Amino acid sequence: MEIDLTGKFALVGGSTGGIGKAIANRLAASGASVCLMARNKSKLEKVVNELDRSRNQKHKFLEVDFLNYSLFSKTIKSFFETNHIDILVNNTQGPEGGSALEKSIDDYQSAFDLLFKCAVKTSLLALANMRDKKWGRIINVASISVKEPLNYLVLSNSLRSALVTWSKTLSVDIAKFNITINNVLTGYFNTERLKQLNSKKAEKLGINISKIEDKIKDAIPMKRFGNPEEYANLVCFLASDKSDYITGINIPIDGGYVKSL
């Protein structure tokens, strides 16, 4: 299926590595102009120079700190004063792992700012132009922990669940403007984030990381981790006209890991 996003402008969070970078590359390869959004300027400069420009796309980047909501709020508001986007991919690094008994109220507040407030703030700002154009796509990078909570990711479980519920509610209000919003529930993918989480678990248990990885792969029907490029293909579809009648849903991409519907 050929997807043509020529003339569309996409804002992609967490796009200097892993899944976010793969999404930015895929959207650009399909003709979209892309604005990368992350906090490391040197990485942003490197990635933006690697994006496809074969259709005269105009790429840029926005340096933000998702961990500092007050500063983020000012930066993203300023961005939308001079920019209008058609496609928004809400994606940030996840909060630190840990169980419910290990986290404090302050940890939950920080995760709320990171995973919920940043995405909601950006979405609401993006919606103004999308409503005027009667077209828009919002895609949230969420987690399978929304369906099957992972006890070592209590912050992610809790706050990503809040975001996908908010998105479902919002989908009803914006459908009449031909704007869709969908959540992609991320399984286990070959990323630095997964390596960090598995390393922490291995260290805690006093075993080699390969044993952690093998156990996870054994629980996945496809017996492997996903590749970020596979994830990006799904997001590109959701960002296109091909997905016009799909909105307000949670789509797991997990190799069959989640057992519930």
VOPAGU-2260 file (C-alpha; in pm, 1 decimal, decimal comma):
REM VOPAGU-2260
SITE   aa  ch    i         X         Y         Z
SITE  MET   A    0       0,0       0,0       0,0
SITE  GLU   A    1     148,8     330,3    -109,4
SITE  ILE   A    2      97,6     617,2     130,3
SITE  ASP   A    3     143,1     973,5       8,9
SITE  LEU   A    4     175,7    1244,5     273,2
SITE  THR   A    5     308,4    1512,0      40,7
SITE  GLY   A    6     206,1    1855,5     164,6
SITE  LYS   A    7     141,9    1738,8     520,8
SITE  PHE   A    8     336,9    1873,4     819,3
SITE  ALA   A    9     401,4    1637,1    1110,8
SITE  LEU   A   10     523,8    1703,0    1464,0
SITE  VAL   A   11     686,9    1394,2    1618,0
SITE  GLY   A   12     789,3    1375,4    1983,0
SITE  GLY   A   13    1086,7    1179,4    2116,1
SITE  SER   A   14    1220,2    1152,9    1762,4
SITE  THR   A   15    1597,8    1132,0    1800,4
SITE  GLY   A   16    1601,8     757,9    1865,0
SITE  GLY   A   17    1407,7     433,9    1876,6
SITE  ILE   A   18    1042,4     432,9    1777,8
SITE  GLY   A   19    1012,8     811,7    1745,9
SITE  LYS   A   20    1303,8     834,0    1504,7
SITE  ALA   A   21    1165,8     547,7    1295,8
SITE  ILE   A   22     827,9     723,9    1276,2
SITE  ALA   A   23     989,4    1050,9    1166,0
SITE  ASN   A   24    1186,7     869,5     896,2
SITE  ARG   A   25     879,2     685,4     768,1
SITE  LEU   A   26     662,4     997,8     753,0
SITE  ALA   A   27     935,7    1187,1     569,7
SITE  ALA   A   28     983,0     898,1     326,4
SITE  SER   A   29     610,4     923,8     249,8
SITE  GLY   A   30     644,8    1290,9     160,8
SITE  ALA   A   31     560,7    1470,5     484,9
SITE  SER   A   32     758,6    1762,0     619,4
SITE  VAL   A   33     859,9    1671,6     973,8
SITE  CYS   A   34     939,4    1870,2    1285,6
SITE  LEU   A   35    1139,6    1661,2    1529,2
SITE  MET   A   36    1080,2    1727,5    1898,1
SITE  ALA   A   37    1326,1    1619,9    2168,2
SITE  ARG   A   38    1569,8    1766,2    2419,6
SITE  ASN   A   39    1915,3    1684,3    2277,0
SITE  LYS   A   40    2005,3    1951,4    2022,5
SITE  SER   A   41    2304,1    1770,6    1873,4
SITE  LYS   A   42    2096,5    1456,3    1813,2
SITE  LEU   A   43    1814,2    1664,2    1666,9
SITE  GLU   A   44    2054,1    1828,9    1422,6
SITE  LYS   A   45    2190,9    1491,7    1315,7
SITE  VAL   A   46    1854,0    1323,8    1263,5
SITE  VAL   A   47    1691,8    1617,6    1083,0
SITE  ASN   A   48    1976,1    1614,7     829,1
SITE  GLU   A   49    1912,7    1245,3     760,5
SITE  LEU   A   50    1542,5    1283,5     674,2
SITE  ASP   A   51    1420,3    1228,1     317,6
SITE  ARG   A   52    1393,7    1548,2     112,7
SITE  SER   A   53    1316,0    1398,6    -228,1
SITE  ARG   A   54     981,5    1583,9    -249,8
SITE  ASN   A   55    1115,3    1920,5    -133,4
SITE  GLN   A   56    1004,5    1862,3     225,2
SITE  LYS   A   57    1090,4    2134,0     475,0
SITE  HIS   A   58    1210,6    1965,1     791,7
SITE  LYS   A   59    1293,4    2134,4    1120,4
SITE  PHE   A   60    1330,3    2056,4    1488,1
SITE  LEU   A   61    1207,4    2186,6    1821,3
SITE  GLU   A   62    1423,8    2154,3    2130,9
SITE  VAL   A   63    1205,2    2077,2    2434,4
SITE  ASP   A   64    1235,2    1919,0    2777,0
SITE  PHE   A   65     936,7    1694,2    2847,3
SITE  LEU   A   66    1054,1    1657,0    3206,8
SITE  ASN   A   67    1006,2    2027,8    3276,5
SITE  TYR   A   68     637,7    2089,4    3209,5
SITE  SER   A   69     643,8    2461,7    3287,0
SITE  LEU   A   70     918,8    2524,1    3031,3
SITE  PHE   A   71     769,2    2275,6    2786,3
SITE  SER   A   72     433,1    2451,9    2800,9
SITE  LYS   A   73     589,1    2786,6    2709,3
SITE  THR   A   74     801,4    2637,2    2430,3
SITE  ILE   A   75     519,1    2445,0    2264,0
SITE  LYS   A   76     281,4    2741,1    2286,9
SITE  SER   A   77     540,0    2960,0    2114,9
SITE  PHE   A   78     586,5    2696,4    1842,6
SITE  PHE   A   79     217,3    2693,2    1755,1
SITE  GLU   A   80     205,5    3070,2    1729,4
SITE  THR   A   81     395,6    3041,5    1400,3
SITE  ASN   A   82     339,9    2678,2    1294,4
SITE  HIS   A   83      36,3    2472,3    1193,5
SITE  ILE   A   84      55,4    2093,8    1178,7
SITE  ASP   A   85    -156,3    1824,7    1017,7
SITE  ILE   A   86     -16,1    1520,9    1197,8
SITE  LEU   A   87      79,3    1496,1    1565,0
SITE  VAL   A   88     262,4    1200,0    1714,6
SITE  ASN   A   89     265,3    1226,2    2093,9
SITE  ASN   A   90     568,6    1034,2    2212,1
SITE  THR   A   91     803,9    1086,3    2505,2
SITE  GLN   A   92    1052,0     879,8    2696,8
SITE  GLY   A   93     881,5     673,7    2965,3
SITE  PRO   A   94     919,2     738,1    3339,2
SITE  GLU   A   95    1153,1     524,7    3546,9
SITE  GLY   A   96    1039,1     170,8    3614,1
SITE  GLY   A   97     930,7      55,2    3957,7
SITE  SER   A   98     647,2    -106,2    4149,9
SITE  ALA   A   99     352,6      57,8    4324,8
SITE  LEU   A  100     524,3      24,3    4662,7
SITE  GLU   A  101     839,7     194,6    4538,3
SITE  LYS   A  102     685,8     514,9    4404,0
SITE  SER   A  103     589,5     832,5    4589,5
SITE  ILE   A  104     315,9    1086,5    4518,7
SITE  ASP   A  105     580,5    1313,6    4367,6
SITE  ASP   A  106     675,2    1036,0    4124,7
SITE  TYR   A  107     314,4    1013,1    4009,4
SITE  GLN   A  108     294,9    1390,1    3965,7
SITE  SER   A  109     611,0    1392,8    3753,6
SITE  ALA   A  110     478,2    1106,8    3541,0
SITE  PHE   A  111     145,6    1289,7    3504,5
SITE  ASP   A  112     327,2    1594,3    3366,9
SITE  LEU   A  113     540,3    1380,6    3134,8
SITE  LEU   A  114     288,5    1135,3    2993,1
SITE  PHE   A  115     -42,8    1317,5    3022,5
SITE  LYS   A  116      -8,3    1694,5    3042,1
SITE  CYS   A  117     254,2    1728,2    2768,0
SITE  ALA   A  118      42,5    1523,8    2526,0
SITE  VAL   A  119    -284,1    1699,7    2612,5
SITE  LYS   A  120    -127,9    2046,4    2589,5
SITE  THR   A  121      24,3    1973,3    2248,4
SITE  SER   A  122    -293,8    1811,2    2117,8
SITE  LEU   A  123    -516,1    2102,3    2217,7
SITE  LEU   A  124    -282,7    2352,1    2052,7
SITE  ALA   A  125    -264,0    2142,8    1735,1
SITE  LEU   A  126    -640,7    2105,7    1715,4
SITE  ALA   A  127    -707,5    2473,3    1643,1
SITE  ASN   A  128    -561,2    2454,2    1291,5
SITE  MET   A  129    -683,2    2099,4    1232,7
SITE  ARG   A  130   -1040,3    2212,7    1299,2
SITE  ASP   A  131   -1003,2    2504,9    1058,3
SITE  LYS   A  132    -871,4    2271,9     785,3
SITE  LYS   A  133   -1128,2    2001,4     862,5
SITE  TRP   A  134    -850,1    1742,3     868,9
SITE  GLY   A  135    -602,6    1612,1    1123,0
SITE  ARG   A  136    -436,5    1308,3    1272,1
SITE  ILE   A  137    -326,6    1258,4    1632,1
SITE  ILE   A  138    -144,7     938,2    1722,7
SITE  ASN   A  139     -43,1     859,9    2079,3
SITE  VAL   A  140     245,2     623,6    2144,7
SITE  ALA   A  141     111,0     431,7    2444,8
SITE  SER   A  142     178,8      85,7    2588,1
SITE  ILE   A  143      33,9    -263,5    2616,0
SITE  SER   A  144      45,6    -200,9    2991,8
SITE  VAL   A  145    -282,2     -15,3    2937,9
SITE  LYS   A  146    -444,6    -355,5    2879,8
SITE  GLU   A  147    -221,1    -576,9    3093,5
SITE  PRO   A  148     -44,4    -373,4    3365,6
SITE  LEU   A  149     321,5    -458,1    3419,0
SITE  ASN   A  150     403,1    -451,5    3789,5
SITE  TYR   A  151     747,7    -297,4    3735,0
SITE  LEU   A  152     600,7      -7,2    3530,7
SITE  VAL   A  153     336,5     131,3    3766,5
SITE  LEU   A  154     382,4     492,6    3654,7
SITE  SER   A  155     349,0     404,7    3288,8
SITE  ASN   A  156      51,5     176,1    3358,4
SITE  SER   A  157    -136,9     447,5    3543,5
SITE  LEU   A  158     -72,2     758,2    3337,5
SITE  ARG   A  159     -83,9     603,7    2990,6
SITE  SER   A  160    -423,7     463,9    3086,2
SITE  ALA   A  161    -535,7     818,5    3164,8
SITE  LEU   A  162    -414,6     941,8    2825,9
SITE  VAL   A  163    -587,2     673,9    2619,4
SITE  THR   A  164    -914,6     729,4    2807,8
SITE  TRP   A  165    -891,8    1103,9    2746,7
SITE  SER   A  166    -820,9    1035,1    2379,3
SITE  LYS   A  167   -1128,2     815,3    2344,4
SITE  THR   A  168   -1338,9    1093,2    2497,5
SITE  LEU   A  169   -1183,6    1354,6    2269,4
SITE  SER   A  170   -1237,5    1139,7    1958,9
SITE  VAL   A  171   -1614,0    1187,3    1986,3
SITE  ASP   A  172   -1584,2    1566,4    1992,5
SITE  ILE   A  173   -1344,1    1601,5    1699,0
SITE  ALA   A  174   -1477,8    1337,7    1458,9
SITE  LYS   A  175   -1711,9    1589,7    1291,4
SITE  PHE   A  176   -1404,6    1788,3    1185,4
SITE  ASN   A  177   -1254,6    1483,5    1009,3
SITE  ILE   A  178    -987,5    1463,0    1279,3
SITE  THR   A  179    -892,2    1124,5    1416,7
SITE  ILE   A  180    -707,1    1032,0    1733,1
SITE  ASN   A  181    -579,1     682,1    1803,3
SITE  ASN   A  182    -353,3     508,9    2053,5
SITE  VAL   A  183     -84,7     258,7    1959,5
SITE  LEU   A  184     -17,9      14,5    2242,9
SITE  THR   A  185     351,1     -61,9    2226,7
SITE  GLY   A  186     479,9    -411,1    2296,1
SITE  TYR   A  187     844,0    -513,0    2326,9
SITE  PHE   A  188    1061,5    -340,5    2066,7
SITE  ASN   A  189    1435,1    -327,7    2003,8
SITE  THR   A  190    1502,6      11,0    2164,0
SITE  GLU   A  191    1739,4     159,5    2419,8
SITE  ARG   A  192    1442,5     204,2    2654,5
SITE  LEU   A  193    1378,3    -171,5    2657,6
SITE  LYS   A  194    1747,2    -244,3    2710,9
SITE  GLN   A  195    1754,3      -7,6    3008,7
SITE  LEU   A  196    1447,2    -164,7    3168,3
SITE  ASN   A  197    1576,9    -517,7    3114,3
SITE  SER   A  198    1920,3    -424,2    3248,3
SITE  LYS   A  199    1761,4    -287,2    3565,0
SITE  LYS   A  200    1557,0    -605,3    3612,5
SITE  ALA   A  201    1861,3    -825,3    3548,9
SITE  GLU   A  202    2069,9    -629,6    3798,4
SITE  LYS   A  203    1795,4    -651,1    4059,6
SITE  LEU   A  204    1767,4   -1028,7    4014,7
SITE  GLY   A  205    2141,5   -1084,1    3982,8
SITE  ILE   A  206    2118,2   -1255,8    3644,8
SITE  ASN   A  207    2236,9   -1192,8    3290,7
SITE  ILE   A  208    2021,1    -964,0    3076,5
SITE  SER   A  209    1997,5   -1235,5    2809,7
SITE  LYS   A  210    1789,9   -1447,2    3047,3
SITE  ILE   A  211    1543,3   -1161,7    3092,2
SITE  GLU   A  212    1521,4   -1110,2    2715,9
SITE  ASP   A  213    1478,9   -1481,1    2643,1
SITE  LYS   A  214    1195,2   -1507,0    2895,3
SITE  ILE   A  215    1010,2   -1214,6    2736,4
SITE  LYS   A  216    1058,9   -1348,3    2383,6
SITE  ASP   A  217     929,6   -1687,1    2492,0
SITE  ALA   A  218     604,7   -1520,4    2606,5
SITE  ILE   A  219     560,0   -1347,4    2268,3
SITE  PRO   A  220     388,5   -1573,5    2012,4
SITE  MET   A  221     620,1   -1442,4    1738,5
SITE  LYS   A  222     923,1   -1519,0    1960,4
SITE  ARG   A  223    1105,2   -1192,7    1894,6
SITE  PHE   A  224    1109,6    -823,4    1973,6
SITE  GLY   A  225     958,5    -583,7    1722,6
SITE  ASN   A  226    1161,7    -351,1    1504,9
SITE  PRO   A  227    1093,3      25,3    1521,3
SITE  GLU   A  228    1042,1      32,0    1144,4
SITE  GLU   A  229     746,1    -206,4    1180,6
SITE  TYR   A  230     593,9      31,0    1433,0
SITE  ALA   A  231     649,8     327,3    1201,9
SITE  ASN   A  232     455,5     156,1     921,8
SITE  LEU   A  233     145,2     140,3    1141,7
SITE  VAL   A  234     176,8     504,3    1247,7
SITE  CYS   A  235     222,8     613,7     886,9
SITE  PHE   A  236    -100,9     436,1     794,0
SITE  LEU   A  237    -287,1     602,9    1081,9
SITE  ALA   A  238    -147,1     940,0     969,8
SITE  SER   A  239    -286,3     899,9     618,9
SITE  ASP   A  240    -617,3     920,7     434,9
SITE  LYS   A  241    -620,4     540,4     428,6
SITE  SER   A  242    -731,8     542,9     792,6
SITE  ASP   A  243   -1016,0     795,3     756,4
SITE  TYR   A  244   -1275,6     580,6     934,7
SITE  ILE   A  245   -1057,2     471,0    1225,7
SITE  THR   A  246   -1069,0     680,7    1541,4
SITE  GLY   A  247   -1080,0     650,3    1918,3
SITE  ILE   A  248    -926,0     304,7    1931,2
SITE  ASN   A  249    -632,8     128,4    2096,1
SITE  ILE   A  250    -420,3     -76,7    1856,7
SITE  PRO   A  251    -172,8    -321,7    2012,7
SITE  ILE   A  252     145,6    -384,9    1814,6
SITE  ASP   A  253     307,7    -658,4    2017,2
SITE  GLY   A  254     360,0    -977,9    1819,6
SITE  GLY   A  255      49,8   -1126,8    1981,5
SITE  TYR   A  256     166,5   -1075,4    2340,7
SITE  VAL   A  257    -153,8    -927,3    2485,5
SITE  LYS   A  258    -414,1   -1197,8    2538,0
SITE  SER   A  259    -719,0    -974,8    2589,5
SITE  LEU   A  260    -911,1    -819,9    2299,9
